[in-house]
Amino acid sequence: MNIALDAFGSDNAPYPEIEGALSAIKDNLCDRIFLVGKEEVLHKELAKYYYDQTRIIVVNATEVITMTDEPSSSARTKKDSSLVKAMFLHKEGKVDAVVSAGNTGAVMAASLFYLGRVKNVMRPAIALTLPTHSNFQIFLDIGANVDCEVEHLVQFAEMGSIYAQVMLNVNRPRVSLLNIGEESVKGNKLIKNTFLALDNNKKINFIGNIEGKELLKGVTDVIVCDGFVGNIILKTVEGVFLSIFTIMKEQFNKDWIAKIGALLSFPVFSYLKKKLDHTEYGGALLIGLNGLPVAAHGSSNSKAIKNAIKFAAKISEADMVAKMQDYFSLPSED
């Protein structure tokens, strides 16, 4: 299992990428990692570590796509960038997946340009494995498509269902549509029409609408929405978690009684932080493509990069792309 890693994607690149790659190799999460980026910088940093040099391959790339670059144009014009060269390694079959903590829009654009969509898939989506208090669920789209039609959301539901079967090992995943109410008459025109289309879709196990307050309860396996709503929801949830931990820390530091309470409660808070920490889950998969691009958080540390590599290897072993291609090659039953 070979993974290409965009070594100049994250906010603090290339240090988290290098450390994450070395840790992944040490733990045998994959066979080889292709570190793509400025080779002089990478070799200089790698020289500080002892590692199996046959399993870390440096691929030179002279350009970098930054967070402020326009995604589509930079993915087309910066062909010697670490992101694009990583995609070419995947396209050429030299690696089984690509991991990047860089500009998410550019990751999507480069994936579309160089890997292409699965036949009959109208729009790829970004799917996140979201932890809940009882299980994991697939949440999509979280930012790739801000304007959607009914048929796009229906395909997101189908792709999410396939993904849940592979990733969550659920035979018939429950699919829900994110809405302002559970009733079918609630929502805007797009959501009402999507509800009807999903309700008549015999290929998925659609169980109805889900409200935002049910998002983390684990009552479903797949949650579908457009990328505009999904991205806002995701960043809101991340912000709420960070605020909660900040407030808790401030309260625990108020007096000695609070500090004793904090010590006694430490195992619970440690478990909660681990479960909600994005570094534990690595990244989100861009699904609906002829390849496996994994988009990690821009602020990823070495642990997040390592887990993104672990995630990429796992989803590649499950033959996700072939399953998606087979599904969308079949004639519609609707």
Sequence and secondary structure as in RCSB ss.txt:
>XXXX:A:sequence
MNIALDAFGSDNAPYPEIEGALSAIKDNLCDRIFLVGKEEVLHKELAKYYYDQTRIIVVNATEVITMTDEPSSSA
RTKKDSSLVKAMFLHKEGKVDAVVSAGNTGAVMAASLFYLGRVKNVMRPAIALTLPTHSNFQIFLDIGANVDCEV
EHLVQFAEMGSIYAQVMLNVNRPRVSLLNIGEESVKGNKLIKNTFLALDNNKKINFIGNIEGKELLKGVTDVIVC
DGFVGNIILKTVEGVFLSIFTIMKEQFNKDWIAKIGALLSFPVFSYLKKKLDHTEYGGALLIGLNGLPVAAHGSS
NSKAIKNAIKFAAKISEADMVAKMQDYFSLPSED
>XXXX:A:secstr
 EEEEETT STTTTHHHHHHHHHHHHTTSSSEEEEEE HHHHHHHHTTS   TTSEEEEE  B   TTS HHHHH
HH TTBHHHHHHHHHHTTS SEEEE S HHHHHHHHHHHT B TT S  EEEEEEE SS EEEEE SSS SS  H
HHHHHHHHHHHHHHHHHT  SS EEEEE SSSSTT S HHHHHHHHHHHT TTSEEEEEE GGGTTTT  SEEE 
 HHHHHHHHHHHHHHHHHHHHHHHHHHTSSHHHHHHHHHHHHHHHHHHHHH GGGT EEEEESBSS EEEE TT 
 HHHHHHHHHHHHHHHHTTHHHHHHHHHHS    
